[in-house]
Amino acid sequence: MSGFSVKIKIDEILKVEEGENQQGEAWKKVQFLGTEIEGDYPKQVGFDMFGAEKVDKFIEYNSVGKEVEVFFNPSSRVWKDKIYHNRDAWRVINSGAQAAGANAAPVPVEDYDDDLPF
């Protein structure tokens, strides 16, 4: 299954969780919640991000209220006769920067005479 993406406005970033697995390797995880930007009936959706490097970059560059595009892989599993769903985010990019760059006014170039014949 290929990944999906959705544009959201970040509503909440939960506390970063850290620990060690049975082999003694450190892990890091953060969960965040956002509201869809596009669509007639925007929904809130939550994501998990796993991995120290990804989590550190997410925390450094994102905050509540920021508009981002989240790339994620959905998964589901059954446990004790209940179905549980995950949305594992693997990339988050600033959608506001792309929109601002696309709609930004051109920067004026100063007129100057360079004395060239052409």
DAWO-V494282 format. One record per helix or strand of 3 or more residues. SS is the DSSP state (~ for helix, > for strand). FROM is the first residue (numbers start at 1). TO is the last residue. If there is no record, write none. Layout:
SS_FROM_TO, SS_FROM_TO
//
This chain:
>_4_13, >_17_20, >_26_36, >_44_50, ~_52_61, >_67_79, >_82_94, ~_95_103
//
